[in-house]
Amino acid sequence: MPYISVRGVDHYYEWITADNSLDRNPLSDKPTLVFIHGWAGSTRYWETTARALTDQFDCLLYDLRGFGRSLLPRPIPAEVEALGYELEGYADDLALLLEALNLKRIYLNAHSTGASIAVLFVNRYPERVEQVILTCSGIFEYEARSFKLFHQASKYVVGFRPGWMTKVPGADRMFMTRFLRRPIPGAARKAFLEDFVAADYEAALGTVYTAVSQRAAEEMPQEFAQLPVPTLLISGEYDQIIPAELGRRAAGLNDRIQQVVMSNTAHFPMLEDTETYLQELRQFLRLPQAIG
């Protein structure tokens, strides 16, 4: 499996291309589409979307620091611990990963917390991005009591993740109930539960505290307003994690942001209604629609 060391952490990455090779063809003239996963997930749930777009893109998937197969070294070195878990730091991780792979300019497709990282990345490195798709993203309003209760609940959830959870029949279905409106493939449910259980405690809890915070609530509206590239924001009609209304608030701040609300989907529209999701992406990116 390919890894690149970024600031002391081995980051897992993989190429998904039309020829199914393990690496990108150095002679390829296709643009690169980079996928960023959400909280406690990994690249695994993006694989089917990426494979459907290899007619037009070389797709790069990678696991964020502390998640998936990009787990923190143990014991955690002081220099890695000092990085912290602010989302800006994850944006900088991506910049360094792209430098290591000699990628100058990309397209981005990011989900949930990964979408916030993508927004920060675009604003910090605007010369490196052509277009961006934000899946299930938006702007939260700060409310001190609600945020405190959310952090307390998150600390309990992150602290109680015994490995046996992945062995219990039906646990994956129960775990994903709040995230879904429509059923998704069983393999995707199991992968998400496995990734959730395996995520590093420090990264899982740290990103909860930074992504859902007073600072984020105050600063992310400015970040959305400043986005300098064409942006598609796809919301799920029944998303309980990041409701479509929060996406509307973000889209209303910038004429470059186009929001699409996918009917009868929730927090994983790319898996709940793959055909419609791909149609929206292809239309936004001005790609030929798939035939058949």
N, C-alpha and C positions, 0 to 999 in steps of 0.2 A: 504494500500500500504506500502511495507517495505522501511524503511529509515535507514541509518546509519550516525551519525554525524562524519564528518571528518573536523577537524580544524575549527569548528564553523559553518559549513554549513551542513544541512541535505541532504545527497545524496540519491537520489532514485536509487534502484536497483531491479532487478528481476531475478529469475531463470527460465530458460526454459529447461525442462527435458522431458524424454520420458513418464513419468507417469503424466505429467501436474500438478504436485503438486505446491503449492505456495512457497515451500522451497526445498532445496536440501535434498535428503535422506542421513542421516549421514552414512549409510552403503554402499553408492554408491562407486563402485570402478572405475567409469569412470573418465577420466581426465577432467579438466575444460578448456573451451574455453571462453575467455573474449573478448567482443566486445566493441570498442570505436568508438563513432560517430564523425562526423566532425563538422565544424563551424556552429553554430546557429541551429543545429539539435538536435536529441535526440535518445534514444534507439529504438524508434518506427520503424524506417526504417530498423533496423537489425532483426526484429522479424521473418520474413519469412525465412531468411538465417539460423538463429539459430534453428528454428523448423526442418529444413531439415537435421540438423546434430546431432540431439539428439539420433540417433542410436549409435553414437560413443562418444559423449561428453555430459556433463552437461554444459549448456551454461549460462554464467553470463553476463547480460546487465546492464549498469548503465549510468546515465546522468551526464555529466561533470558539475563542479561547475559553476553556473550561467546560465545553459541551461536546457531545458526540464523541469523536475519536481524537479531539484536540484537548485532552485532559491535562491538567496542571502537573508538573513534575512534583514528586514527593521525596523528601520534604520540600515545601515550596521555597525556592530561593528568595532572598530578601529583595532582589531586583525585580522579580516577578510579582511578589506581594506588593511592592511599591507602585505597580502599574494601576492598581485599583480596578474598579468595575464601572467607571463612568462610560457612558455610551460613546463619548468622543474618543476614548481610548480604543474602543473597538473599531471606530472609523479609521483611526491611524493604523491599527493592525492590518486592515484591508489595504491601505495604501502601500504598506511595506510588503505585503504578499504580492501585490501587483508588480511592484518594483522587482522582486525576486524572480518573477515569471516574465519580466520584460514586456509587460502589457501597458501600453500608453493610454489607450482610450477604450472605454467599455460601455455596454448597456447594463443596467441593473434591474433585477427583480427581487424584491425583499418582502418579508412577511412579518407582521406583528411587531415585536420588539426589534427585529431585524430591519423593519421599515424605518424605525426611528434612527437606527444606525445609518441607514442609507441616506436619509435626509441630511444628517450631519456630515456624512462623507461628501455628498454632492456640494454642499456649501463650503466645505473646507478645500475641496479639490475639484472645482467646477470644470477645469480644463480637461478632466479625465473622463467625463461622462457625456454620452450623447443623449440618452433618454432614460427615464426611470419608471418602473412600475412598483407601486406601493400596494401591497395586498393586506387588507385589514389593518388600517392605520387611522390615526386621528388625533384630536386634541382633547385632553382631559381638563376639567376644571378642578382647581385645588379646593379641597374641603378637608380641613385638618383632622376631624374625627374619623371620617371615612378612610382617609389615607392611613391613619394610625391603626385602625382595625384591620385594614388590608395587610399591612406589614406584619402585624401580630399573627394573623392567620397564615400568611406566607411562611413565616419562620417555623411554624408548626408543620406545615405541609412539606417544606424542604427538609426539615429535621427528621421526619418520619418517612423514609423511603426504603423499607427493607427489600432486599433482593428477592425474597419469596413472592413479592407482589406479582412479578412477571410470570410466575408459575401457576397462579390461581386461575382456573378456567373462568372465562368471562370477565376477568379483571380489566382487560384492555377495553372492552365494550363499556363497562361502567365508568372507567376513567375518562373516556372520550365523550360521554353523554353531553356534558355542558358545552363542549366545543362544536357540536354538530347539529345540523338540521336534517341532513340526509345521511344515509349510511355510506361508509367508505370501505375500501378493501380491508379485510382482516389483517393482512400483512402490514398495512400502514398503521393501523391501530396498535398492533403489537410493537412496531418499531418506535412509535412515539412513547409508549409506556416504558420500553427498555431505555430509551434515551433519557427520559425524565428520571428514572431510578439511578442511572449511571452518572448524571451530571455532577460536576464538582460542587460541593456544598457552598464554598466561598463564592463561586461564580453565579450559581443559581440564586443565592440570597442577595448577593451584591447587586446584580442587575435588576432585581425586583426593587430594591431601595432606590436605585438611580433612575430607572425608567418610569416609576410611579412615585413622583416626589414633587414637592413644591417647586423646586428649581425647574424640573421638566415642564410642569404645568405653566410656568411663567415664561420659559425660554422657547419651548417648541413652537408656539404660534409665530414667533419671529423667524424661526428657521423655515417653517413652511412658507411664510410670506416672501422669503428671500430666494426660494428655489429658482435657479436660473435656466433650467432645462425643461423641455416638455415632460409632463408627469401624468401618468394614469394612476388614479387611486381607486382600487376595486374593494368594495365593501360587501359583506354578506348581509342580506336583509334581516336575518334573525341572529346576528352575531351578538352574543351576550358578553363577550370579552372586550371587544372594541366596537360598540354599536355604530351603525351606519351614520347616525346623527353626528358622532364625533368626527367622522370622515367629512361630512358636509361642512362642518366648521373649518376644517383644514382647507378644503377646496375653495371655500369662500374667501380665503385670504390672498389668493394668487390666481391670476388669469391663466397661468401656465398649467394649473392642475385641473384635470378633467376627472370627475368622479363617475363611476358606474356602480350601481347597487344591483348585485346579482340576486334575483328572486329565489326564495326557498333554499337559501344556503346560510351558513353561519360562519364559523371562524376558519374553515378550511375550504373555501370555494373552489380552489384548484383541484381538490380531490372529490368534493361533493357534486360538482357539475363540471367535469373536465372539458367537455365539448364547448360549452358556453364560455368558460374561462379562456380557452385557447382562441376562440373567435374574437373575444374582446382584445386580447393581446395582439393578435395578428392585425386587427383593424387599426389599433393605435400605432403599431410599428410599421403599418403600411406594407404588410407581408401578404402574399397570396394565401387565400383561405385553403385549408386542406380539402381534398376531394375524397368523397366516399365516407 
